[in-house]
Amino acid sequence: MNNQAPGLHEKMSRLRIRRLMNQLVLGMISIISAAVFFIILFLLYMIVRKGLPDIDTHFLIGLPEEIDAGGGIGPFLWNSIYILALSLLLSLPLGIGAGIFLAEYAPNNRTMEWVRAAIESLASVPSIVFGLFGYALFVEYFQIGVTILGASITLALLNLPVLARVSEEAIAAVPSAWREASFALGATKAQTIVKTVLPAAMKGILTGISLVACRAFGESAIILLVGGTSSSGEMWDFHLLSEGATLPVHLWYIQSEALVADAQQIADKTSALLVLMVLFLSFIIRFPLWLKQRKKRY
């Protein structure tokens, strides 16, 4: 017993040291996370507090002014929503479909490894490169000028690699036992994917959709090169060949070249609106998932 006491004491000492180190590391991570959270919150507050109180209905749907003060951002706000909707309409079926193919149907060979490597490389390409490609394709080759159509397709190309990769990872994370159980009940491959795999992977897929949607809404390089720096000057313009300047591009223009007397006020309000719109987009996309989880709890 006396020989075992020193060894037991040494083990207890090591256990206490490990617990202490665990608490120290956990405390450091908590402090860093809280610091990052409050820094982001402070930055958002500094952006929003200047412009949010002055935003009104006329600013949101009014037409912009070239020289006089008091103009609105209606066409630019509409272009932002319209181009985002068109780009998602093009990219979501293709991106999620590519993710389903890579996770469920693609063979495990060298060709698919090259395909995955190419998708990952495209997902990390700067948006200015896609903008230059869109400019060369739509403005130079097809000679349709800077348009909503060109900006939407180019934004869709920007979204595709991210959507495909995120969808593949989310689908691959679904346990294989779930697929086997579905097959055991007589379901086909397609039925298993639609009714079992996709609902289980929906959380990850919606996260990817939220990321690409918020990124596309705040994109400026592609719009600047392919969509232009101005609008048609009309609200609710559905014409695909109209110029498609969006809120980020309008913000850049206001800050750099605008002649209106209240340029700084317009910039402050536009910045606040951009932040709120991105937060609203993220909430709207993830809201069905939160609603579904809440129903499961009750």
C-alpha positions in Angstrom: 0.0 0.0 0.0 2.8 2.4 0.9 4.5 1.7 -2.5 1.2 2.4 -4.4 0.6 5.8 -2.6 3.3 7.8 -4.4 2.2 6.5 -7.8 -1.5 7.4 -7.0 -0.4 10.8 -5.8 1.6 11.4 -9.0 -1.4 10.4 -11.2 -3.7 12.8 -9.2 -1.2 15.6 -9.7 -1.1 15.0 -13.4 -4.9 14.9 -13.6 -5.1 18.3 -11.7 -2.5 19.8 -14.1 -4.5 18.6 -17.1 -7.7 20.0 -15.8 -6.0 23.3 -15.0 -4.5 23.4 -18.6 -8.0 22.6 -20.0 -9.5 25.4 -18.0 -6.8 27.9 -19.1 -7.2 27.0 -22.8 -11.0 27.1 -22.6 -10.8 30.5 -20.9 -8.4 31.9 -23.5 -10.7 30.6 -26.3 -13.7 32.2 -24.6 -12.0 35.5 -24.2 -10.8 35.6 -27.8 -14.2 34.6 -29.1 -15.9 37.2 -26.9 -13.4 39.9 -28.1 -14.0 39.0 -31.8 -17.8 39.1 -31.3 -17.7 42.5 -29.6 -15.3 43.9 -32.2 -17.7 42.8 -35.0 -20.7 44.1 -33.1 -18.9 47.5 -32.5 -18.0 47.8 -36.2 -21.6 47.0 -37.2 -22.9 49.6 -34.8 -20.5 52.2 -36.1 -21.7 51.6 -39.6 -25.4 51.5 -38.9 -25.7 54.3 -36.3 -24.8 57.1 -38.8 -27.2 56.2 -41.6 -30.1 54.2 -40.1 -32.0 57.0 -38.4 -32.2 59.0 -41.7 -33.5 56.1 -43.9 -37.1 56.7 -45.1 -39.4 55.5 -47.8 -38.4 58.2 -50.3 -34.7 57.2 -49.9 -35.5 53.5 -50.5 -37.7 53.9 -53.6 -36.9 57.4 -54.9 -34.8 58.1 -58.0 -31.3 59.3 -57.6 -30.2 62.9 -58.3 -27.1 64.0 -60.2 -26.6 67.4 -58.6 -29.5 68.3 -56.3 -29.6 66.9 -52.7 -32.4 64.6 -51.5 -32.2 61.8 -54.1 -33.0 58.1 -53.4 -31.4 54.8 -54.3 -34.5 53.0 -55.6 -33.1 51.7 -58.9 -29.9 50.5 -57.3 -31.7 48.7 -54.5 -34.0 47.1 -57.1 -31.0 46.0 -59.2 -29.3 44.5 -56.2 -32.4 42.3 -55.4 -33.1 41.5 -59.1 -29.5 40.5 -59.9 -29.3 38.4 -56.7 -32.5 36.6 -57.5 -31.5 35.9 -61.1 -28.0 34.7 -60.1 -29.4 32.3 -57.4 -32.1 31.1 -59.9 -29.2 30.0 -62.2 -26.7 28.8 -59.7 -28.8 26.9 -57.1 -30.0 24.0 -59.3 -26.6 23.6 -60.9 -24.5 24.0 -57.8 -26.6 21.7 -55.6 -27.0 19.3 -58.5 -23.2 19.1 -58.9 -22.9 18.5 -55.2 -25.4 15.6 -55.3 -23.5 14.1 -58.3 -20.1 14.4 -56.7 -21.3 12.9 -53.3 -23.7 10.2 -54.6 -22.9 9.2 -58.2 -19.3 10.2 -59.1 -16.8 7.3 -59.2 -13.8 7.4 -56.9 -11.1 7.8 -59.5 -8.4 10.2 -60.5 -10.6 12.1 -62.9 -13.0 13.0 -60.1 -10.1 14.1 -57.9 -9.1 16.5 -60.6 -12.6 17.8 -60.9 -12.8 18.4 -57.1 -9.4 20.1 -57.2 -10.7 22.4 -60.0 -13.8 23.2 -58.0 -11.9 24.1 -54.9 -9.5 26.2 -57.0 -12.4 28.1 -58.6 -14.0 28.7 -55.2 -10.9 30.6 -54.1 -10.5 32.7 -57.2 -10.9 36.4 -56.5 -14.2 37.9 -57.8 -12.3 40.4 -60.0 -11.1 37.4 -62.2 -14.7 36.4 -62.7 -15.5 40.0 -63.5 -12.8 40.2 -66.1 -14.1 36.9 -67.6 -17.7 38.3 -67.7 -16.5 41.5 -69.3 -14.5 39.6 -72.0 -17.5 37.4 -72.7 -20.5 39.7 -72.6 -19.1 43.1 -73.3 -16.3 42.3 -75.8 -17.4 39.0 -77.4 -21.2 39.2 -77.5 -21.1 43.0 -77.5 -24.3 43.5 -75.4 -22.6 46.0 -73.2 -22.9 46.2 -69.4 -26.2 44.6 -68.5 -28.2 43.0 -65.7 -28.1 39.7 -67.7 -24.3 39.6 -67.9 -23.9 40.6 -64.2 -26.4 37.9 -63.1 -24.7 35.1 -65.1 -21.3 36.1 -64.0 -22.4 36.2 -60.3 -23.9 32.7 -60.9 -20.5 31.5 -62.1 -19.0 33.0 -59.0 -21.4 31.1 -56.8 -21.3 27.7 -58.5 -18.0 26.3 -57.1 -18.8 27.3 -53.5 -22.3 25.8 -53.8 -21.1 22.6 -55.3 -18.3 22.1 -52.7 -20.5 23.0 -49.7 -23.4 20.8 -51.0 -21.0 17.8 -51.5 -19.6 18.1 -48.0 -23.0 18.4 -46.4 -24.4 15.4 -48.3 -21.3 13.3 -47.7 -21.6 14.0 -43.9 -25.0 12.1 -43.8 -24.4 8.7 -42.2 -24.3 5.8 -44.7 -26.5 3.8 -42.3 -29.4 6.1 -43.2 -29.0 5.3 -46.9 -28.9 1.6 -46.1 -32.0 1.8 -44.0 -33.8 3.6 -46.9 -32.7 1.0 -49.4 -33.8 -1.8 -47.0 -37.3 -0.3 -47.0 -37.4 -0.6 -50.8 -36.6 3.0 -51.8 -34.7 3.7 -55.0 -31.5 5.7 -55.2 -33.3 8.9 -56.2 -36.0 8.4 -53.5 -33.3 8.0 -50.9 -31.5 11.2 -52.0 -34.7 13.3 -52.1 -36.5 12.0 -49.0 -33.6 11.0 -46.7 -30.2 12.5 -47.7 -31.2 16.0 -48.7 -33.4 16.7 -45.6 -30.5 15.5 -43.4 -28.0 17.7 -45.3 -30.3 20.7 -45.5 -28.6 22.6 -42.7 -25.2 22.5 -44.4 -26.7 23.3 -47.8 -28.6 26.3 -46.4 -25.4 27.6 -44.8 -23.8 27.5 -48.2 -26.7 29.3 -49.8 -26.6 32.0 -47.2 -22.9 32.5 -47.7 -23.1 32.8 -51.5 -26.2 35.0 -51.3 -24.7 37.5 -48.9 -21.5 37.5 -50.8 -23.3 38.1 -54.1 -25.4 40.9 -52.6 -22.3 42.8 -51.5 -20.3 42.1 -54.6 -18.9 45.1 -56.4 -16.0 44.0 -58.7 -18.2 41.9 -61.0 -21.0 44.5 -61.1 -18.6 47.3 -61.8 -17.1 45.4 -64.9 -20.2 43.6 -66.2 -23.2 45.5 -64.8 -22.0 49.0 -65.1 -21.9 52.1 -62.8 -25.4 53.4 -63.4 -29.0 52.2 -63.8 -31.8 52.8 -66.3 -33.2 55.5 -64.0 -36.5 53.7 -63.6 -37.8 51.8 -60.6 -38.9 48.2 -61.1 -37.0 47.8 -64.4 -37.2 44.1 -65.4 -35.3 44.6 -68.7 -32.4 42.2 -68.8 -30.3 44.4 -71.1 -30.5 47.5 -68.9 -27.5 48.7 -66.9 -27.3 46.9 -63.6 -25.4 49.0 -61.0 -26.1 47.8 -57.5 -25.9 49.3 -54.0 -22.1 48.5 -53.5 -21.3 50.1 -56.8 -23.5 53.1 -56.1 -21.7 53.5 -52.7 -18.3 53.5 -54.5 -19.6 56.1 -57.0 -21.0 58.3 -54.3 -17.8 58.2 -52.3 -15.5 58.8 -55.3 -17.2 60.8 -58.1 -20.6 62.1 -57.1 -21.4 65.8 -57.3 -24.5 65.8 -55.1 -24.4 68.0 -52.0 -25.4 65.3 -49.6 -23.0 62.6 -50.9 -21.7 61.7 -47.4 -25.2 61.3 -46.0 -26.2 59.1 -49.0 -23.1 57.0 -48.4 -23.8 56.6 -44.7 -27.4 55.5 -45.3 -26.4 53.2 -48.1 -23.8 51.5 -45.9 -26.3 51.0 -43.1 -28.8 49.6 -45.6 -26.2 47.2 -47.0 -25.4 45.8 -43.6 -29.1 45.4 -42.7 -29.9 43.7 -46.0 -27.1 41.2 -45.6 -28.3 40.3 -42.1 -31.9 40.1 -43.3 -30.8 37.8 -46.2 -29.0 35.5 -43.8 -32.0 35.4 -41.4 -34.6 34.7 -44.2 -32.5 31.8 -45.7 -32.0 30.1 -42.4 -35.5 30.8 -40.9 -37.1 27.7 -42.4 -34.4 25.6 -40.7 -35.0 27.2 -37.3 -38.7 26.8 -37.7 -38.3 23.1 -38.5 -36.0 22.6 -35.5 -38.5 24.3 -33.2 -41.4 22.1 -34.4 -39.3 19.0 -33.7 -38.7 20.2 -30.1 -42.4 20.7 -29.5 
